[in-house]
């Protein structure tokens, strides 16, 4: 083998060892025995995240649109439904409950930034 080929081989071996060091992770014994028991990044499914964030923000999963207000008025109902839009204090109570019960932490939702970690 030529000197150049052995130098290239040595170079690739060094790169391989460096890559192994970078990709090695320390796994607990339980995860090594039960690999499917790894914690998930967030328990909230991605399609539900916008609705959950809106629920935290305004107290409702769905928005009350102008069309909904007009339809309620046409049916003889109050324009604003008896929800968090009408009772603003309930939104703050709901937020306190979500934080106290650990729901926000479990879903990895940052209430200050009003967004999910993942």
C-alpha positions as CSV (number, residue, x, y, z in Angstrom):
1,X,0.0,0.0,0.0
2,X,1.3,3.4,-0.9
3,X,2.1,6.1,1.6
4,X,-0.7,8.2,0.2
5,X,-3.3,5.4,0.5
6,X,-2.3,4.6,4.1
7,X,-2.6,8.3,4.9
8,X,-6.1,8.5,3.5
9,X,-7.1,5.3,5.4
10,X,-5.7,6.8,8.6
11,X,-7.7,10.0,7.9
12,X,-10.9,8.1,7.4
13,X,-10.3,6.0,10.6
14,X,-9.9,9.3,12.5
15,X,-13.1,10.7,11.1
16,X,-14.9,7.5,11.9
17,X,-13.8,7.6,15.5
18,X,-14.7,11.2,15.8
19,X,-18.2,10.5,14.5
20,X,-18.6,7.6,16.9
21,X,-17.7,9.9,19.8
22,X,-20.2,12.5,18.6
23,X,-23.1,10.1,18.1
24,X,-22.7,8.1,21.3
25,X,-25.5,8.7,23.8
26,X,-25.7,7.7,27.4
27,X,-28.8,5.6,27.7
28,X,-30.1,4.5,31.1
29,X,-30.3,0.8,31.8
30,X,-34.1,0.9,31.6
31,X,-34.1,2.4,28.1
32,X,-31.5,-0.2,27.0
33,X,-33.7,-3.0,28.2
34,X,-37.0,-1.4,27.1
35,X,-36.2,0.9,24.1
36,X,-39.8,1.8,23.4
37,X,-40.3,3.4,26.8
38,X,-38.5,6.5,25.9
39,X,-40.2,9.7,26.8
40,X,-41.9,11.6,23.9
41,X,-41.0,15.2,23.3
42,X,-44.6,16.3,23.8
43,X,-47.8,14.5,24.5
44,X,-49.8,17.0,22.4
45,X,-50.2,15.8,18.8
46,X,-49.0,18.4,16.2
47,X,-52.4,19.0,14.6
48,X,-53.9,19.9,18.0
49,X,-51.2,22.4,19.0
50,X,-52.8,25.5,17.4
51,X,-56.1,24.7,19.0
52,X,-54.5,24.2,22.4
53,X,-52.5,27.4,22.2
54,X,-55.7,29.3,21.2
55,X,-57.5,27.7,24.1
56,X,-54.8,28.9,26.5
57,X,-54.9,32.4,24.9
58,X,-58.6,33.1,24.7
59,X,-60.2,30.2,26.5
60,X,-61.8,28.5,23.5
61,X,-60.5,25.9,21.1
62,X,-62.5,27.3,18.3
63,X,-62.7,31.0,17.3
64,X,-66.0,32.9,17.5
65,X,-66.2,34.4,14.1
66,X,-68.5,37.2,12.7
67,X,-70.5,34.5,10.9
68,X,-71.1,32.6,14.2
69,X,-72.2,35.8,15.9
70,X,-74.6,36.6,13.0
71,X,-76.0,33.0,13.1
72,X,-76.5,33.1,16.8
73,X,-78.3,36.5,16.5
74,X,-80.6,35.1,13.7
75,X,-81.5,32.1,16.0
76,X,-82.4,34.4,18.8
77,X,-79.4,33.5,20.9
78,X,-77.1,36.0,22.6
79,X,-74.4,37.1,20.1
80,X,-71.6,36.0,22.4
81,X,-71.8,32.4,23.7
82,X,-71.6,31.9,27.4
83,X,-68.0,30.9,27.3
84,X,-64.7,32.5,28.1
85,X,-65.5,35.3,25.6
86,X,-68.2,36.4,28.0
87,X,-66.6,35.5,31.3
88,X,-63.0,36.8,31.0
89,X,-62.1,35.8,34.6
90,X,-62.7,32.1,33.7
91,X,-59.7,32.3,31.3
92,X,-57.3,33.2,34.1
93,X,-58.8,30.6,36.4
94,X,-58.4,28.0,33.6
95,X,-54.7,29.0,33.1
96,X,-54.1,28.7,36.9
97,X,-55.6,25.2,36.9
98,X,-53.6,24.1,33.8
99,X,-50.4,25.3,35.5
100,X,-51.2,23.8,38.9
101,X,-52.1,20.4,37.5
102,X,-48.9,20.3,35.4
103,X,-50.8,20.1,32.1
104,X,-48.6,22.8,30.5
105,X,-45.4,21.1,31.6
106,X,-46.7,17.8,30.3
107,X,-47.5,19.3,26.9
108,X,-44.3,21.3,27.1
109,X,-46.2,24.6,26.5
110,X,-44.5,27.8,27.5
111,X,-47.3,30.0,28.9
112,X,-45.1,33.2,28.8
113,X,-44.1,32.8,25.2
114,X,-47.4,31.1,24.4
115,X,-45.8,28.4,22.3
116,X,-44.9,24.7,22.4
117,X,-41.3,23.7,22.9
118,X,-41.5,21.1,20.1
